[in-house]
Amino acid sequence: MSEAQAEHGGLQLTLSIWHPDCWTLEVTDKTAAGLLAHGVYNTQNGSVKGLFTAYADSISEVEDLIDATRDSSLTDSVLELRERHGATGTGSSPGNTTRELFVEYDPDNTISDSLLSRGFIHNDPVRVRHGREHWPVFFADSRDEAESLLDDIREEQSADIEVTRITSAGGGNPQQLRRMDRLSDSQREAFELARQEDYYAWPRGISTRELASKLGVSKTTLLEHLRKAEAKLLDPDQ
């Protein structure tokens, strides 16, 4: 490792990725639900099985995603973990409804090996929503080297890759970043807009009614999204 590498200690990045022939991107683009990817396991027949949490604001939205996953030509099998059936999304789960799934699929249709082989180390669950994968990764070298290697992956995989967050490995608050991943899309959108508009400043930069109007929801719905987001972000037991 060079002196410069040792000095900055590496980078923490979040990558927003689209690439072809990926079932997770397909089903989250078709439905209102999202996925958290926890781990991948090799099978004897050359495929892989991944453990995923499907999440959404309603049971019907999660079931739509499960149906789309079963119907996809890019998946081989889908096993729903029945013991978690009907989970409400409390605790560390995102959204209001979650299901856990084992999904079998072709490893050639993933981008993980391309990232890992170039030193991008996956260090938290991958969040998939609205047809994009969001990868939290560690990279031990410089920003210039990271961007050069990402260009290689873009060309190799015909992928669209955006760097949405980048900090030094010692910067930021990993626990806080993980807590943000517990929010549903609607909770995250409401909370981030509230921060941008100084809703939490004193005095407030925007009223609750004005913030709800900007978000395009009722005041009651806004307050419900913020209440749930605040509970997940602030409660140390979650």
C-alpha angles and dihedrals in degrees: 000000000000123000089252091054092048090049097053094034095215135289138282111214137177112209123199106207140186120179134164127270097018118143095201091058091045097053097041090050091052097045140041094242129093138211137226113205111210107171146339127225128194119236129209093249094059098259125108133232119215129199111225138175113216112205139179143142093267141031092240092056092052091047090051089056093048091050091049090049091053091047095049118111087215096066128072101194141354123207118188114208098232096194087070094045112136097014109170099219096248122143114021097347122109121233127012098280128039138177128186119226140185108211124188118208145145113288090213088072094062131084097210097098092051090053096044095047089058095049101264102139115202107225106170138026115295112241116213121192138147092008097305132105117220111205122192105204142169120224121188099205138061131299091250091053092047092053092047092052092045088055088055091053092047090055096041096048100029083238134161107221125179125183103224098172133020129172138152112275090250094049131085126027112279092194091053092048090052090050090055088058089061092067123096116237092259092048092048092048093050094045095046092047090049090054093046092051094047092245089150094047124102112267094025116249093212137022124243091247092050092048091050089051092052090051093046096236137106121272090248092053092048093052091048092052091048094046092054093043092050092048092053094045099044106034107094091201093061 
